[in-house]
């Protein structure tokens, strides 16, 4: 898996873990929703500054954005956060 894909999927994973929609995360970070989507699909060529910013927004160390095990979990996550919230409440 490429670094861009790892960071993207882990961004998605931590966003889900924090129960944030892409819109919520956009409001929190001031990123545009379209950019968040590009990040999460692994199509954004992020700068180190943006990787650090994403990590800081989740209160995690930046190296956690490169973990394969959470990236694999993110692949299995539902497309929409509201589906995820329903699954969490069971």
Biopython code that builds the backbone (N, CA, C, O; Angstrom):
import numpy as np
from Bio.PDB.StructureBuilder import StructureBuilder

atoms = [
    (1, "UNK", "N", (0.857, -1.176, 0.000)),
    (1, "UNK", "CA", (0.000, 0.000, 0.000)),
    (1, "UNK", "C", (0.904, 1.242, 0.000)),
    (1, "UNK", "O", (1.909, 1.276, 0.710)),
    (2, "UNK", "N", (0.553, 2.245, -0.784)),
    (2, "UNK", "CA", (1.373, 3.464, -0.855)),
    (2, "UNK", "C", (1.194, 4.310, 0.409)),
    (2, "UNK", "O", (0.221, 4.150, 1.147)),
    (3, "UNK", "N", (2.139, 5.200, 0.638)),
    (3, "UNK", "CA", (2.049, 6.112, 1.783)),
    (3, "UNK", "C", (0.808, 6.991, 1.688)),
    (3, "UNK", "O", (0.147, 7.253, 2.693)),
    (4, "UNK", "N", (0.495, 7.446, 0.476)),
    (4, "UNK", "CA", (-0.693, 8.295, 0.293)),
    (4, "UNK", "C", (-1.960, 7.525, 0.666)),
    (4, "UNK", "O", (-2.861, 8.072, 1.302)),
    (5, "UNK", "N", (-2.025, 6.266, 0.270)),
    (5, "UNK", "CA", (-3.186, 5.425, 0.588)),
    (5, "UNK", "C", (-3.258, 5.180, 2.093)),
    (5, "UNK", "O", (-4.337, 5.252, 2.681)),
    (6, "UNK", "N", (-2.119, 4.892, 2.720)),
    (6, "UNK", "CA", (-2.094, 4.659, 4.166)),
    (6, "UNK", "C", (-2.580, 5.879, 4.940)),
    (6, "UNK", "O", (-3.426, 5.764, 5.827)),
    (7, "UNK", "N", (-2.048, 7.031, 4.603)),
    (7, "UNK", "CA", (-2.446, 8.259, 5.303)),
    (7, "UNK", "C", (-3.928, 8.528, 5.062)),
    (7, "UNK", "O", (-4.644, 8.926, 5.981)),
    (8, "UNK", "N", (-4.384, 8.318, 3.849)),
    (8, "UNK", "CA", (-5.790, 8.553, 3.533)),
    (8, "UNK", "C", (-6.729, 7.647, 4.311)),
    (8, "UNK", "O", (-7.701, 8.111, 4.908)),
    (9, "UNK", "N", (-6.435, 6.359, 4.303)),
    (9, "UNK", "CA", (-7.299, 5.415, 5.024)),
    (9, "UNK", "C", (-7.237, 5.641, 6.527)),
    (9, "UNK", "O", (-8.249, 5.509, 7.216)),
    (10, "UNK", "N", (-6.059, 5.980, 7.041)),
    (10, "UNK", "CA", (-5.960, 6.250, 8.474)),
    (10, "UNK", "C", (-6.665, 7.544, 8.853)),
    (10, "UNK", "O", (-7.219, 7.649, 9.948)),
    (11, "UNK", "N", (-6.651, 8.516, 7.973)),
    (11, "UNK", "CA", (-7.422, 9.741, 8.218)),
    (11, "UNK", "C", (-8.897, 9.382, 8.327)),
    (11, "UNK", "O", (-9.596, 9.852, 9.224)),
    (12, "UNK", "N", (-9.359, 8.555, 7.415)),
    (12, "UNK", "CA", (-10.752, 8.092, 7.451)),
    (12, "UNK", "C", (-11.030, 7.343, 8.755)),
    (12, "UNK", "O", (-12.052, 7.562, 9.404)),
    (13, "UNK", "N", (-10.099, 6.452, 9.128)),
    (13, "UNK", "CA", (-10.275, 5.656, 10.346)),
    (13, "UNK", "C", (-10.407, 6.555, 11.588)),
    (13, "UNK", "O", (-11.319, 6.371, 12.393)),
    (14, "UNK", "N", (-9.508, 7.510, 11.735)),
    (14, "UNK", "CA", (-9.555, 8.372, 12.917)),
    (14, "UNK", "C", (-10.749, 9.325, 12.875)),
    (14, "UNK", "O", (-11.275, 9.707, 13.920)),
    (15, "UNK", "N", (-11.172, 9.703, 11.685)),
    (15, "UNK", "CA", (-12.381, 10.522, 11.575)),
    (15, "UNK", "C", (-13.583, 9.717, 12.053)),
    (15, "UNK", "O", (-14.416, 10.222, 12.806)),
    (16, "UNK", "N", (-13.670, 8.453, 11.610)),
    (16, "UNK", "CA", (-14.752, 7.583, 12.066)),
    (16, "UNK", "C", (-14.679, 7.354, 13.568)),
    (16, "UNK", "O", (-15.689, 7.403, 14.269)),
    (17, "UNK", "N", (-13.478, 7.105, 14.043)),
    (17, "UNK", "CA", (-13.280, 6.842, 15.473)),
    (17, "UNK", "C", (-13.750, 8.028, 16.323)),
    (17, "UNK", "O", (-14.200, 7.857, 17.456)),
    (18, "UNK", "N", (-13.637, 9.223, 15.758)),
    (18, "UNK", "CA", (-14.083, 10.433, 16.450)),
    (18, "UNK", "C", (-15.520, 10.820, 16.095)),
    (18, "UNK", "O", (-15.981, 11.909, 16.437)),
    (19, "UNK", "N", (-16.222, 9.912, 15.402)),
    (19, "UNK", "CA", (-17.621, 10.139, 15.007)),
    (19, "UNK", "C", (-17.820, 11.443, 14.254)),
    (19, "UNK", "O", (-18.774, 12.178, 14.509)),
    (20, "UNK", "N", (-16.927, 11.723, 13.338)),
    (20, "UNK", "CA", (-17.017, 12.937, 12.540)),
    (20, "UNK", "C", (-17.399, 12.605, 11.108)),
    (20, "UNK", "O", (-16.841, 11.686, 10.509)),
    (21, "UNK", "N", (-18.337, 13.340, 10.566)),
    (21, "UNK", "CA", (-18.608, 13.243, 9.140)),
    (21, "UNK", "C", (-17.518, 14.017, 8.419)),
    (21, "UNK", "O", (-16.737, 14.729, 9.051)),
    (22, "UNK", "N", (-17.461, 13.884, 7.112)),
    (22, "UNK", "CA", (-16.508, 14.699, 6.366)),
    (22, "UNK", "C", (-16.826, 16.180, 6.556)),
    (22, "UNK", "O", (-15.921, 17.012, 6.615)),
    (23, "UNK", "N", (-18.098, 16.501, 6.649)),
    (23, "UNK", "CA", (-18.487, 17.898, 6.875)),
    (23, "UNK", "C", (-18.020, 18.386, 8.242)),
    (23, "UNK", "O", (-17.502, 19.496, 8.362)),
    (24, "UNK", "N", (-18.203, 17.555, 9.279)),
    (24, "UNK", "CA", (-17.726, 17.910, 10.627)),
    (24, "UNK", "C", (-16.212, 18.141, 10.617)),
    (24, "UNK", "O", (-15.709, 19.113, 11.181)),
    (25, "UNK", "N", (-15.498, 17.215, 9.957)),
    (25, "UNK", "CA", (-14.040, 17.309, 9.914)),
    (25, "UNK", "C", (-13.589, 18.528, 9.117)),
    (25, "UNK", "O", (-12.599, 19.173, 9.462)),
    (26, "UNK", "N", (-14.317, 18.838, 8.058)),
    (26, "UNK", "CA", (-14.008, 20.035, 7.268)),
    (26, "UNK", "C", (-14.163, 21.288, 8.121)),
    (26, "UNK", "O", (-13.328, 22.190, 8.065)),
    (27, "UNK", "N", (-15.225, 21.342, 8.904)),
    (27, "UNK", "CA", (-15.433, 22.498, 9.789)),
    (27, "UNK", "C", (-14.344, 22.595, 10.849)),
    (27, "UNK", "O", (-13.914, 23.692, 11.207)),
    (28, "UNK", "N", (-13.902, 21.450, 11.346)),
    (28, "UNK", "CA", (-12.871, 21.429, 12.385)),
    (28, "UNK", "C", (-11.509, 21.860, 11.844)),
    (28, "UNK", "O", (-10.778, 22.593, 12.510)),
    (29, "UNK", "N", (-11.169, 21.407, 10.636)),
    (29, "UNK", "CA", (-9.827, 21.638, 10.097)),
    (29, "UNK", "C", (-9.745, 22.799, 9.112)),
    (29, "UNK", "O", (-8.655, 23.278, 8.798)),
    (30, "UNK", "N", (-10.885, 23.242, 8.633)),
    (30, "UNK", "CA", (-10.967, 24.283, 7.587)),
    (30, "UNK", "C", (-10.506, 23.754, 6.229)),
    (30, "UNK", "O", (-10.281, 24.536, 5.305)),
    (31, "UNK", "N", (-10.362, 22.421, 6.098)),
    (31, "UNK", "CA", (-10.147, 21.815, 4.788)),
    (31, "UNK", "C", (-11.492, 21.793, 4.070)),
    (31, "UNK", "O", (-12.537, 21.745, 4.718)),
    (32, "UNK", "N", (-11.479, 21.827, 2.775)),
    (32, "UNK", "CA", (-12.707, 21.675, 2.001)),
    (32, "UNK", "C", (-13.091, 20.197, 2.005)),
    (32, "UNK", "O", (-12.225, 19.323, 2.025)),
    (33, "UNK", "N", (-14.412, 19.924, 1.985)),
    (33, "UNK", "CA", (-14.874, 18.538, 1.997)),
    (33, "UNK", "C", (-14.307, 17.744, 0.823)),
    (33, "UNK", "O", (-13.957, 16.574, 0.973)),
    (34, "UNK", "N", (-14.218, 18.374, -0.333)),
    (34, "UNK", "CA", (-13.677, 17.686, -1.508)),
    (34, "UNK", "C", (-12.226, 17.273, -1.267)),
    (34, "UNK", "O", (-11.808, 16.200, -1.701)),
    (35, "UNK", "N", (-11.462, 18.113, -0.582)),
    (35, "UNK", "CA", (-10.068, 17.794, -0.281)),
    (35, "UNK", "C", (-9.989, 16.619, 0.692)),
    (35, "UNK", "O", (-9.124, 15.755, 0.550)),
    (36, "UNK", "N", (-10.875, 16.583, 1.664)),
    (36, "UNK", "CA", (-10.910, 15.466, 2.613)),
    (36, "UNK", "C", (-11.197, 14.167, 1.866)),
    (36, "UNK", "O", (-10.584, 13.137, 2.144)),
    (37, "UNK", "N", (-12.108, 14.219, 0.941)),
    (37, "UNK", "CA", (-12.420, 13.046, 0.133)),
    (37, "UNK", "C", (-11.198, 12.598, -0.670)),
    (37, "UNK", "O", (-10.923, 11.402, -0.765)),
    (38, "UNK", "N", (-10.477, 13.534, -1.237)),
    (38, "UNK", "CA", (-9.267, 13.218, -2.003)),
    (38, "UNK", "C", (-8.205, 12.609, -1.089)),
    (38, "UNK", "O", (-7.520, 11.662, -1.474)),
    (39, "UNK", "N", (-8.070, 13.149, 0.113)),
    (39, "UNK", "CA", (-7.121, 12.594, 1.088)),
    (39, "UNK", "C", (-7.500, 11.151, 1.412)),
    (39, "UNK", "O", (-6.666, 10.248, 1.338)),
    (40, "UNK", "N", (-8.776, 10.944, 1.773)),
    (40, "UNK", "CA", (-9.218, 9.640, 2.236)),
    (40, "UNK", "C", (-9.181, 8.561, 1.156)),
    (40, "UNK", "O", (-9.100, 7.375, 1.476)),
    (41, "UNK", "N", (-9.239, 8.948, -0.096)),
    (41, "UNK", "CA", (-9.134, 7.962, -1.170)),
    (41, "UNK", "C", (-7.678, 7.700, -1.553)),
    (41, "UNK", "O", (-7.399, 6.879, -2.426)),
    (42, "UNK", "N", (-6.760, 8.395, -0.902)),
    (42, "UNK", "CA", (-5.341, 8.185, -1.154)),
    (42, "UNK", "C", (-4.837, 8.875, -2.404)),
    (42, "UNK", "O", (-3.812, 8.487, -2.963)),
    (43, "UNK", "N", (-5.554, 9.899, -2.845)),
    (43, "UNK", "CA", (-5.172, 10.612, -4.064)),
    (43, "UNK", "C", (-4.542, 11.972, -3.805)),
    (43, "UNK", "O", (-4.247, 12.707, -4.747)),
    (44, "UNK", "N", (-4.335, 12.312, -2.543)),
    (44, "UNK", "CA", (-3.721, 13.599, -2.202)),
    (44, "UNK", "C", (-2.242, 13.388, -1.917)),
    (44, "UNK", "O", (-1.868, 12.522, -1.126)),
    (45, "UNK", "N", (-1.415, 14.179, -2.561)),
    (45, "UNK", "CA", (0.014, 14.150, -2.301)),
    (45, "UNK", "C", (0.282, 15.182, -1.201)),
    (45, "UNK", "O", (0.611, 16.337, -1.471)),
    (46, "UNK", "N", (0.132, 14.732, 0.037)),
    (46, "UNK", "CA", (0.186, 15.628, 1.196)),
    (46, "UNK", "C", (1.607, 16.058, 1.528)),
    (46, "UNK", "O", (2.564, 15.305, 1.351)),
    (47, "UNK", "N", (1.717, 17.277, 2.010)),
    (47, "UNK", "CA", (2.991, 17.761, 2.527)),
    (47, "UNK", "C", (3.170, 17.232, 3.951)),
    (47, "UNK", "O", (2.204, 16.806, 4.584)),
    (48, "UNK", "N", (4.377, 17.262, 4.438)),
    (48, "UNK", "CA", (4.636, 16.886, 5.833)),
    (48, "UNK", "C", (3.833, 17.780, 6.773)),
    (48, "UNK", "O", (3.327, 17.327, 7.800)),
    (49, "UNK", "N", (3.726, 19.043, 6.409)),
    (49, "UNK", "CA", (2.972, 19.994, 7.226)),
    (49, "UNK", "C", (1.513, 19.557, 7.357)),
    (49, "UNK", "O", (0.947, 19.608, 8.449)),
    (50, "UNK", "N", (0.906, 19.130, 6.253)),
    (50, "UNK", "CA", (-0.492, 18.687, 6.318)),
    (50, "UNK", "C", (-0.649, 17.368, 7.060)),
    (50, "UNK", "O", (-1.647, 17.164, 7.751)),
    (51, "UNK", "N", (0.317, 16.474, 6.928)),
    (51, "UNK", "CA", (0.267, 15.218, 7.679)),
    (51, "UNK", "C", (0.327, 15.509, 9.173)),
    (51, "UNK", "O", (-0.435, 14.937, 9.952)),
    (52, "UNK", "N", (1.229, 16.397, 9.570)),
    (52, "UNK", "CA", (1.307, 16.784, 10.978)),
    (52, "UNK", "C", (0.028, 17.470, 11.440)),
    (52, "UNK", "O", (-0.424, 17.256, 12.565)),
    (53, "UNK", "N", (-0.552, 18.290, 10.576)),
    (53, "UNK", "CA", (-1.795, 18.985, 10.914)),
    (53, "UNK", "C", (-2.939, 17.986, 11.124)),
    (53, "UNK", "O", (-3.715, 18.116, 12.071)),
    (54, "UNK", "N", (-3.037, 17.000, 10.245)),
    (54, "UNK", "CA", (-4.083, 15.973, 10.386)),
    (54, "UNK", "C", (-3.887, 15.216, 11.692)),
    (54, "UNK", "O", (-4.843, 15.011, 12.439)),
    (55, "UNK", "N", (-2.664, 14.803, 11.971)),
    (55, "UNK", "CA", (-2.377, 14.076, 13.216)),
    (55, "UNK", "C", (-2.756, 14.924, 14.430)),
    (55, "UNK", "O", (-3.392, 14.438, 15.365)),
    (56, "UNK", "N", (-2.363, 16.181, 14.405)),
    (56, "UNK", "CA", (-2.669, 17.076, 15.524)),
    (56, "UNK", "C", (-4.182, 17.245, 15.686)),
    (56, "UNK", "O", (-4.673, 17.345, 16.811)),
    (57, "UNK", "N", (-4.916, 17.277, 14.587)),
    (57, "UNK", "CA", (-6.374, 17.451, 14.670)),
    (57, "UNK", "C", (-7.047, 16.269, 15.363)),
    (57, "UNK", "O", (-8.142, 16.407, 15.907)),
    (58, "UNK", "N", (-6.394, 15.110, 15.342)),
    (58, "UNK", "CA", (-6.915, 13.921, 16.030)),
    (58, "UNK", "C", (-6.207, 13.660, 17.360)),
    (58, "UNK", "O", (-6.512, 12.680, 18.039)),
    (59, "UNK", "N", (-5.279, 14.514, 17.731)),
    (59, "UNK", "CA", (-4.480, 14.331, 18.951)),
    (59, "UNK", "C", (-3.735, 13.000, 18.944)),
    (59, "UNK", "O", (-3.723, 12.276, 19.939)),
    (60, "UNK", "N", (-3.115, 12.689, 17.807)),
    (60, "UNK", "CA", (-2.333, 11.459, 17.694)),
    (60, "UNK", "C", (-0.944, 11.805, 17.160)),
    (60, "UNK", "O", (-0.721, 12.900, 16.644)),
    (61, "UNK", "N", (-0.020, 10.861, 17.292)),
    (61, "UNK", "CA", (1.306, 11.034, 16.713)),
    (61, "UNK", "C", (1.201, 10.791, 15.210)),
    (61, "UNK", "O", (0.441, 9.929, 14.770)),
    (62, "UNK", "N", (1.954, 11.542, 14.433)),
    (62, "UNK", "CA", (1.852, 11.449, 12.978)),
    (62, "UNK", "C", (2.157, 10.052, 12.449)),
    (62, "UNK", "O", (1.622, 9.657, 11.413)),
    (63, "UNK", "N", (2.998, 9.307, 13.136)),
    (63, "UNK", "CA", (3.326, 7.968, 12.652)),
    (63, "UNK", "C", (2.126, 7.018, 12.648)),
    (63, "UNK", "O", (2.125, 6.025, 11.922)),
    (64, "UNK", "N", (1.109, 7.318, 13.453)),
    (64, "UNK", "CA", (-0.092, 6.476, 13.449)),
    (64, "UNK", "C", (-0.858, 6.572, 12.133)),
    (64, "UNK", "O", (-1.657, 5.691, 11.815)),
    (65, "UNK", "N", (-0.623, 7.626, 11.375)),
    (65, "UNK", "CA", (-1.280, 7.764, 10.072)),
    (65, "UNK", "C", (-0.670, 6.844, 9.017)),
    (65, "UNK", "O", (-1.163, 6.781, 7.890)),
    (66, "UNK", "N", (0.395, 6.135, 9.373)),
    (66, "UNK", "CA", (1.059, 5.233, 8.433)),
    (66, "UNK", "C", (0.888, 3.757, 8.817)),
    (66, "UNK", "O", (1.586, 2.897, 8.278)),
    (67, "UNK", "N", (-0.022, 3.459, 9.734)),
    (67, "UNK", "CA", (-0.211, 2.084, 10.206)),
    (67, "UNK", "C", (-1.094, 1.289, 9.255)),
    (67, "UNK", "O", (-2.175, 1.738, 8.874)),
    (68, "UNK", "N", (-0.630, 0.118, 8.880)),
    (68, "UNK", "CA", (-1.395, -0.721, 7.952)),
    (68, "UNK", "C", (-2.607, -1.361, 8.605)),
    (68, "UNK", "O", (-3.643, -1.510, 7.957)),
    (69, "UNK", "N", (-2.504, -1.743, 9.874)),
    (69, "UNK", "CA", (-3.638, -2.439, 10.493)),
    (69, "UNK", "C", (-4.880, -1.553, 10.597)),
    (69, "UNK", "O", (-5.992, -2.027, 10.364)),
    (70, "UNK", "N", (-4.712, -0.290, 10.939)),
    (70, "UNK", "CA", (-5.886, 0.589, 11.003)),
    (70, "UNK", "C", (-6.349, 0.974, 9.603)),
    (70, "UNK", "O", (-7.538, 1.207, 9.389)),
    (71, "UNK", "N", (-5.426, 1.042, 8.649)),
    (71, "UNK", "CA", (-5.816, 1.318, 7.264)),
    (71, "UNK", "C", (-6.711, 0.189, 6.749)),
    (71, "UNK", "O", (-7.691, 0.444, 6.050)),
    (72, "UNK", "N", (-6.381, -1.041, 7.090)),
    (72, "UNK", "CA", (-7.203, -2.179, 6.673)),
    (72, "UNK", "C", (-8.582, -2.115, 7.325)),
    (72, "UNK", "O", (-9.582, -2.458, 6.694)),
    (73, "UNK", "N", (-8.641, -1.684, 8.571)),
    (73, "UNK", "CA", (-9.940, -1.527, 9.233)),
    (73, "UNK", "C", (-10.773, -0.442, 8.551)),
    (73, "UNK", "O", (-11.987, -0.576, 8.402)),
    (74, "UNK", "N", (-10.111, 0.616, 8.147)),
    (74, "UNK", "CA", (-10.810, 1.716, 7.473)),
    (74, "UNK", "C", (-11.403, 1.258, 6.151)),
    (74, "UNK", "O", (-12.467, 1.731, 5.752)),
    (75, "UNK", "N", (-10.727, 0.345, 5.471)),
    (75, "UNK", "CA", (-11.250, -0.184, 4.206)),
    (75, "UNK", "C", (-12.594, -0.872, 4.408)),
    (75, "UNK", "O", (-13.440, -0.869, 3.514)),
    (76, "UNK", "N", (-12.788, -1.459, 5.583)),
    (76, "UNK", "CA", (-14.019, -2.193, 5.886)),
    (76, "UNK", "C", (-15.104, -1.294, 6.462)),
    (76, "UNK", "O", (-16.235, -1.736, 6.665)),
    (77, "UNK", "N", (-14.773, -0.060, 6.720)),
    (77, "UNK", "CA", (-15.738, 0.874, 7.304)),
    (77, "UNK", "C", (-16.796, 1.252, 6.285)),
    (77, "UNK", "O", (-16.531, 1.268, 5.083)),
    (78, "UNK", "N", (-17.994, 1.555, 6.763)),
    (78, "UNK", "CA", (-19.053, 1.975, 5.838)),
    (78, "UNK", "C", (-18.704, 3.298, 5.167)),
    (78, "UNK", "O", (-17.857, 4.053, 5.643)),
    (79, "UNK", "N", (-19.364, 3.553, 4.075)),
    (79, "UNK", "CA", (-19.092, 4.775, 3.308)),
    (79, "UNK", "C", (-19.545, 6.014, 4.072)),
    (79, "UNK", "O", (-18.866, 7.041, 4.042)),
    (80, "UNK", "N", (-20.646, 5.932, 4.734)),
    (80, "UNK", "CA", (-21.205, 7.094, 5.419)),
    (80, "UNK", "C", (-21.092, 6.941, 6.936)),
    (80, "UNK", "O", (-21.315, 5.855, 7.471)),
    (81, "UNK", "N", (-20.754, 7.996, 7.608)),
    (81, "UNK", "CA", (-20.582, 7.980, 9.068)),
    (81, "UNK", "C", (-21.886, 7.659, 9.779)),
    (81, "UNK", "O", (-21.863, 7.028, 10.835)),
    (82, "UNK", "N", (-23.033, 8.079, 9.227)),
    (82, "UNK", "CA", (-24.294, 7.792, 9.917)),
    (82, "UNK", "C", (-24.542, 6.286, 9.964)),
    (82, "UNK", "O", (-25.166, 5.803, 10.908)),
    (83, "UNK", "N", (-24.070, 5.533, 8.971)),
    (83, "UNK", "CA", (-24.159, 4.084, 9.032)),
    (83, "UNK", "C", (-23.272, 3.553, 10.168)),
    (83, "UNK", "O", (-23.642, 2.623, 10.883)),
    (84, "UNK", "N", (-22.115, 4.158, 10.310)),
    (84, "UNK", "CA", (-21.177, 3.765, 11.345)),
    (84, "UNK", "C", (-21.776, 4.046, 12.722)),
    (84, "UNK", "O", (-21.657, 3.223, 13.629)),
    (85, "UNK", "N", (-22.411, 5.189, 12.881)),
    (85, "UNK", "CA", (-23.016, 5.538, 14.161)),
    (85, "UNK", "C", (-24.100, 4.545, 14.531)),
    (85, "UNK", "O", (-24.228, 4.189, 15.703)),
    (86, "UNK", "N", (-24.900, 4.080, 13.548)),
    (86, "UNK", "CA", (-25.924, 3.072, 13.830)),
    (86, "UNK", "C", (-25.294, 1.786, 14.321)),
    (86, "UNK", "O", (-25.787, 1.171, 15.267)),
    (87, "UNK", "N", (-24.197, 1.369, 13.679)),
    (87, "UNK", "CA", (-23.515, 0.144, 14.088)),
    (87, "UNK", "C", (-22.902, 0.272, 15.482)),
    (87, "UNK", "O", (-22.818, -0.716, 16.211)),
    (88, "UNK", "N", (-22.480, 1.455, 15.852)),
    (88, "UNK", "CA", (-21.863, 1.687, 17.160)),
    (88, "UNK", "C", (-22.897, 1.576, 18.278)),
    (88, "UNK", "O", (-22.560, 1.174, 19.392)),
    (89, "UNK", "N", (-24.156, 1.931, 17.994)),
    (89, "UNK", "CA", (-25.157, 1.986, 19.052)),
    (89, "UNK", "C", (-25.741, 0.616, 19.392)),
    (89, "UNK", "O", (-26.518, 0.495, 20.339)),
    (90, "UNK", "N", (-25.372, -0.422, 18.626)),
    (90, "UNK", "CA", (-25.884, -1.773, 18.887)),
    (90, "UNK", "C", (-25.212, -2.400, 20.061)),
    (90, "UNK", "O", (-25.525, -3.536, 20.417)),
]
sb = StructureBuilder()
sb.init_structure("model")
sb.init_model(0)
sb.init_chain("A")
sb.init_seg("    ")
for serial, (resi, resn, name, xyz) in enumerate(atoms, 1):
    if name == "N":
        sb.init_residue(resn, " ", resi, " ")
    sb.init_atom(name, np.array(xyz, "f"), 0.0, 1.0, " ", f" {name:<3s}", serial, name[0])
structure = sb.get_structure()
